[in-house]
Amino acid sequence: MSRIGKAPITIPAGVTITVSNDNVVTVKGPKGELTQAVDSDITVSQEEGILTVQRPSEQKKHKALHGLYRSLLNNMVVGVTEGYKLTQELVGVGYRATNTGNTLDLVLGYSHHYVFQLPAEITVTTQSEKGQTPKIILESIDKQLIGQVAAKIRSLRAPEPYKGKGIKFVGEVLRRKAGKSASKK
């Protein structure tokens, strides 16, 4: 049995969950609304403030979907109540980030700027303080979308292993390599 799939999801106050006949789950909360289509084999039921996900058999496919949909639904509940926040920092001389609305302008050491248009569901803020690395702060209620956008931004200049220059997540530990060593004669 899937340990993740077995765990019930407690529904906080202010959150309403509706399951339609065609297995589409809609979660509404104080921060917004999210929908997720669930496989027709998986059963989603709601009783007394607890959401449970059940599977019909012990097939490998059903086991995989059981934990998957439970995690997706839990992420939706957390997203509409608390939201998600990711912070990235730009490490490198001359690296800058500015934003106007949902448009992110990045200077990453190339001959040109990267202008990145973010989806409407994501809010972006940038911080540039003297003596500190510039930061990009992404906030959204959709965990999958914010992760995908953060990965796309990071791929524009992934951190390199020698000096650590590039776009990295705050708190991320990079595996560093030693540089060239002097030859011994």
Secondary structure, 3 states (H helix, E strand, C coil): CCHHHHCCEECCCCCEEEECCCCEEEEECCCCEEEEECCCCCEEEEECCEEEEECCCCCHHHHHHHHHHHHHHHHHHHHHHCCEEEEEEEECCCCEEEEECCEEEEECCCCCCEEEECCCCCEEEEECCCCCCCEEEEEECCHHHHHHHHHHHHHCCCCCCCCCCEEEECCCCCCCCCCCCCCCC
